């Protein structure tokens, strides 16, 4: 475990650093909080309407909230992600050790811990860190499975202690098969990862490319079993596809991700190079890490013409592939000529220095528009108006900011709401039709509008377009209450501010 220790300690330390973010929540974390605090029966009914893809995670968080009682909800939400990312870092380090040696594993674990996306989602109350950990350990199990021979534990067992240079052999070249128990372990880990978030299934594409022909039949059996068990969840979540209607082609995110993949390819080329003064290339590491980095991302991006579905957090586990490649390259440089090692050290120091400002930025409560203090937002809504005033949320999910503290906004009327979240078994409630919302808004002298910093945008839902149309045509802006998060603005009929 000494190989894994530096990466694990660093991951846990960075995860705990500024974990409360000044008491702010991401809107998706608010969904976790709201769903997890419901009873099991009510949660089951809710998942039939929305967020089935997160159902297992919500259930686990429900149990945790029950066990922790009155503990700080922010810590209850985020500590599991910190611990899960620590487990992922241990898996990355141990996988690197088995594929390229102890130092390569330690370097990979440290690189993984320093990755900005890893730091970010180690502090999010969502399932992505847990999925990442499960995929990493499923990959460890797979590497061990394809390296087994004759029912004996082979030298590529991820939990075994390497001896001398034995760790430098290419485990993927060993065409044996592991026992049924080891393949079952792989299948169970992948299935649980997919049940926590079904996009973990794209990791199977990376695994397919790293499995040698001798072990392919067993892998196909395991992969088919995982997909078959996942199918019912996929059918239910398919009916809830409106939840991802907000996804659009984001050229910036796509470009950044392609640069990351290109960096991984460059590392793979350098790791595979045979030249005088270079250490023996760790072919097994390249064969395992590069597909895990590139294949899931490529598949999601190729689906874009049909429906944009790529978001970096959905394939967070791909970062372990990059960490393995970079860690392996650092190790190979350190084992080469003196100037190779000097280049590795200088590059590592420069990279860490460049990442420090971004690490600080990630812990800034205002680093993204989706972060806000829920209690402060509810108070801003209350401060904006007076008892009896109407409130409208544009879009409707901004209602989530006041749901945890209903007492603060008591006396204000949510005029677009037809059925509240509990009655409708949904996260944000069910709103009236666009025509009813228009009539209700037209009858109001004053409306408090809770929207994003852009002032609201008319999405595909006709209700949102109607809200924006009525506000622009019949009301004038009176004042905006300062708030870190959603914009809270009072509108009134001309002359009635």
CORUR-V173293 format. One record per residue. N is the residue number from 1. PHI is phi in degrees with one decimal (none if undefined). PSI is psi in whole degrees, 0 to 359 (none if undefined). Layout:
# CORUR-V173293
<<N;PHI;PSI> <N;PHI;PSI>>
This chain:
# CORUR-V173293
<<1;none;350> <2;-62.3;330> <3;-63.9;320> <4;-80.8;338> <5;-56.8;311> <6;-58.0;314> <7;-65.4;320> <8;-65.8;312> <9;-61.4;317> <10;-65.4;319> <11;-63.1;314> <12;-65.6;319> <13;-63.4;314> <14;-67.3;327> <15;-67.9;325> <16;-83.4;341> <17;-68.0;115> <18;64.4;33> <19;-65.3;333> <20;-82.2;342> <21;46.4;51> <22;56.8;31> <23;77.9;16> <24;-92.6;158> <25;-125.7;147> <26;-82.2;148> <27;-60.7;323> <28;-65.6;327> <29;-65.6;327> <30;-62.2;322> <31;-63.6;318> <32;-59.6;314> <33;-62.6;312> <34;-64.0;314> <35;-69.2;320> <36;-71.5;338> <37;-85.7;358> <38;-85.2;158> <39;-65.0;161> <40;-60.6;316> <41;-63.0;316> <42;-66.8;322> <43;-63.2;319> <44;-61.3;317> <45;-66.8;323> <46;-64.2;317> <47;-65.7;338> <48;-69.2;341> <49;-108.2;329> <50;-157.2;148> <51;60.0;32> <52;-59.4;329> <53;-61.7;335> <54;-104.6;12> <55;-57.9;311> <56;-62.9;320> <57;-63.6;316> <58;-60.7;320> <59;-63.9;316> <60;-63.5;320> <61;-69.0;327> <62;-59.3;314> <63;-61.3;318> <64;-65.0;318> <65;-63.7;323> <66;-63.5;321> <67;-74.0;327> <68;-89.9;348> <69;60.3;243> <70;-93.4;17> <71;-63.0;159> <72;-53.2;115> <73;-62.5;330> <74;-63.9;318> <75;-70.1;322> <76;-62.5;323> <77;-67.7;319> <78;-101.6;332> <79;-57.2;319> <80;-57.9;324> <81;-68.8;321> <82;-60.5;312> <83;-64.6;319> <84;-62.3;320> <85;-68.9;328> <86;-63.1;319> <87;-63.7;320> <88;-63.0;318> <89;-61.6;321> <90;-62.4;317> <91;-63.8;319> <92;-61.3;315> <93;-64.3;315> <94;-68.9;324> <95;-65.2;317> <96;-63.0;322> <97;-62.2;317> <98;-72.5;333> <99;-92.9;336> <100;-146.3;359> <101;114.8;166> <102;-63.4;315> <103;-67.1;321> <104;-61.7;320> <105;-64.1;316> <106;-63.3;318> <107;-63.4;319> <108;-63.1;319> <109;-62.6;321> <110;-69.3;316> <111;-59.3;316> <112;-58.7;315> <113;-63.4;326> <114;-82.4;347> <115;-59.9;128> <116;-55.5;317> <117;-63.8;324> <118;-65.9;316> <119;-61.6;319> <120;-65.3;310> <121;-85.2;354> <122;-70.8;344> <123;-115.0;21> <124;-111.6;135> <125;-82.0;60> <126;-135.8;180> <127;-85.6;354> <128;-63.5;322> <129;-66.0;318> <130;-64.6;319> <131;-62.1;317> <132;-59.4;314> <133;-61.3;316> <134;-65.5;319> <135;-66.2;320> <136;-61.0;314> <137;-73.6;332> <138;-64.6;322> <139;-65.2;320> <140;-58.4;315> <141;-63.4;322> <142;-66.7;317> <143;-60.7;318> <144;-65.3;322> <145;-66.5;315> <146;-74.1;346> <147;-97.8;3> <148;-77.9;157> <149;-150.1;126> <150;61.4;26> <151;77.1;3> <152;-98.6;151> <153;-69.4;121> <154;-86.6;173> <155;-72.2;357> <156;-101.2;13> <157;-58.9;121> <158;-59.5;339> <159;-96.2;355> <160;-78.9;157> <161;-91.2;122> <162;-67.4;149> <163;-120.6;121> <164;58.3;228> <165;-93.9;9> <166;-60.0;336> <167;-70.2;350> <168;-86.7;354> <169;-66.8;157> <170;-86.1;102> <171;-66.7;334> <172;-73.3;345> <173;-84.2;351> <174;-83.7;112> <175;-88.9;20> <176;-75.6;185> <177;-131.7;146> <178;-89.4;172> <179;-69.2;164> <180;-58.3;327> <181;-62.6;319> <182;-69.8;319> <183;-66.0;326> <184;-64.4;321> <185;-60.1;315> <186;-60.4;313> <187;-63.7;320> <188;-66.6;315> <189;-60.9;317> <190;-67.9;322> <191;-65.6;316> <192;-63.4;320> <193;-59.0;316> <194;-69.2;327> <195;-71.7;331> <196;-72.7;323> <197;-158.3;119> <198;-66.3;344> <199;-73.1;354> <200;-63.5;341> <201;-62.0;337> <202;-69.3;343> <203;-64.3;335> <204;-60.5;330> <205;-64.5;318> <206;-65.6;319> <207;-64.6;324> <208;-60.6;325> <209;-78.1;341> <210;-96.9;350> <211;-82.7;126> <212;-72.0;163> <213;-58.5;323> <214;-63.1;332> <215;-105.0;5> <216;-66.3;323> <217;-62.9;314> <218;-64.1;321> <219;-64.5;319> <220;-60.5;318> <221;-59.9;314> <222;-64.4;317> <223;-66.1;318> <224;-64.1;320> <225;-62.2;318> <226;-62.1;312> <227;-64.2;322> <228;-65.9;318> <229;-68.6;331> <230;-80.3;340> <231;-53.9;315> <232;-58.4;319> <233;-64.5;320> <234;-62.3;322> <235;-64.5;315> <236;-65.4;314> <237;-67.8;332> <238;-61.7;324> <239;-69.4;343> <240;-105.8;26> <241;-64.8;347> <242;-61.5;339> <243;-63.9;333> <244;-105.6;19> <245;-65.5;339> <246;-74.7;344> <247;-68.2;133> <248;-133.0;166> <249;-69.0;115> <250;-106.4;99> <251;-60.4;323> <252;-63.6;312> <253;-64.5;319> <254;-63.1;316> <255;-63.5;316> <256;-61.9;320> <257;-67.7;321> <258;-65.3;325> <259;-64.1;319> <260;-61.1;315> <261;-62.2;320> <262;-63.2;320> <263;-60.3;318> <264;-62.9;319> <265;-64.1;318> <266;-60.8;316> <267;-61.3;319> <268;-63.5;319> <269;-63.1;315> <270;-66.5;324> <271;-68.8;329> <272;-86.8;351> <273;-71.2;136> <274;-109.8;119> <275;-154.8;159> <276;-64.1;134> <277;90.6;351> <278;-97.9;145> <279;-71.0;165> <280;-59.4;130> <281;-68.2;137> <282;-83.7;81> <283;-60.9;325> <284;-62.4;323> <285;-65.5;315> <286;-62.6;317> <287;-65.6;331> <288;-89.3;317> <289;-79.2;318> <290;-63.5;314> <291;-62.6;324> <292;-66.8;329> <293;-75.3;314> <294;-91.9;317> <295;-61.5;311> <296;-62.0;320> <297;-64.6;315> <298;-61.5;317> <299;-62.4;314> <300;-63.8;320> <301;-67.9;324> <302;-66.6;339> <303;-80.2;352> <304;-55.9;317> <305;-59.3;330> <306;-80.8;312> <307;-164.4;118> <308;-61.1;119> <309;-128.2;355> <310;-77.4;122> <311;-137.1;135> <312;-57.4;325> <313;-69.7;338> <314;-67.1;336> <315;-124.6;44> <316;-56.9;328> <317;-63.4;343> <318;-63.1;335> <319;-63.2;336> <320;-66.9;328> <321;-63.3;316> <322;-65.0;318> <323;-60.3;320> <324;-64.2;318> <325;-66.3;314> <326;-66.7;316> <327;-61.7;319> <328;-64.8;322> <329;-67.3;318> <330;-59.0;315> <331;-61.9;317> <332;-65.3;322> <333;-66.1;320> <334;-66.8;335> <335;-91.1;359> <336;-93.0;210> <337;-66.4;166> <338;-59.2;319> <339;-70.5;334> <340;-61.3;313> <341;-62.7;322> <342;-63.9;319> <343;-61.5;317> <344;-61.8;316> <345;-65.9;314> <346;-63.2;317> <347;-63.8;320> <348;-65.2;316> <349;-63.0;317> <350;-63.8;320> <351;-65.8;317> <352;-63.4;318> <353;-61.6;321> <354;-70.0;332> <355;-83.5;342> <356;-59.5;310> <357;-60.1;322> <358;-68.7;324> <359;-62.6;319> <360;-66.7;320> <361;-63.3;322> <362;-61.2;333> <363;-95.6;3> <364;-79.1;125> <365;-59.6;338> <366;-99.5;15> <367;-71.1;348> <368;-149.5;154> <369;-68.4;340> <370;-78.2;356> <371;-93.5;137> <372;-162.9;157> <373;-86.6;113> <374;-61.8;316> <375;-64.9;316> <376;-64.2;323> <377;-66.0;317> <378;-61.0;319> <379;-67.2;324> <380;-64.8;321> <381;-62.6;317> <382;-66.2;321> <383;-69.0;331> <384;-66.5;330> <385;-130.1;197> <386;-131.0;166> <387;-52.8;131> <388;98.6;346> <389;-68.9;155> <390;-90.1;149> <391;-123.4;138> <392;-131.1;135> <393;-108.0;127> <394;-134.2;107> <395;-76.2;178> <396;-64.0;334> <397;-67.5;347> <398;-67.6;347> <399;-60.3;334> <400;-59.7;335> <401;-69.3;336> <402;-105.5;353> <403;-63.2;323> <404;-69.2;341> <405;-129.9;64> <406;-63.7;334> <407;-64.6;329> <408;-67.6;323> <409;-98.6;13> <410;-60.1;138> <411;101.4;342> <412;-94.2;148> <413;-108.2;121> <414;-85.0;89> <415;-76.2;343> <416;-85.6;344> <417;-77.1;129> <418;-98.0;313> <419;-136.5;134> <420;-71.0;169> <421;-57.0;320> <422;-66.5;315> <423;-68.6;328> <424;-95.5;357> <425;52.5;51> <426;-135.4;178> <427;-85.8;323> <428;-123.2;9> <429;86.4;172> <430;-113.5;128> <431;-93.2;160> <432;-68.8;173> <433;-68.0;163> <434;-58.7;322> <435;-66.5;317> <436;-65.7;318> <437;-60.5;317> <438;-59.4;314> <439;-65.3;321> <440;-68.2;318> <441;-66.8;322> <442;-64.7;337> <443;-88.7;357> <444;-95.9;140> <445;-81.9;331> <446;-140.1;141> <447;-137.2;131> <448;-92.6;120> <449;-103.8;123> <450;-108.2;115> <451;-145.2;186> <452;-84.6;180> <453;-68.0;342> <454;-78.9;350> <455;92.2;6> <456;102.5;146> <457;-139.7;141> <458;-78.0;109> <459;-87.6;196> <460;-68.8;341> <461;-79.0;125> <462;-62.0;335> <463;-62.8;316> <464;-66.3;319> <465;-63.1;322> <466;-67.4;318> <467;-57.6;312> <468;-64.6;321> <469;-64.0;315> <470;-66.3;318> <471;-60.7;315> <472;-70.4;327> <473;-91.2;335> <474;-121.8;352> <475;-129.1;160> <476;-122.8;150> <477;-77.1;129> <478;-94.4;303> <479;-163.8;157> <480;-115.7;128> <481;-82.5;127> <482;-57.0;131> <483;-159.2;137> <484;-87.3;93> <485;143.0;227> <486;-59.4;148> <487;-82.3;129> <488;-115.9;112> <489;-129.2;136> <490;-92.7;127> <491;-116.1;150> <492;-147.2;166> <493;-62.2;149> <494;-48.5;127> <495;83.9;4> <496;-118.1;17> <497;-64.8;none>>
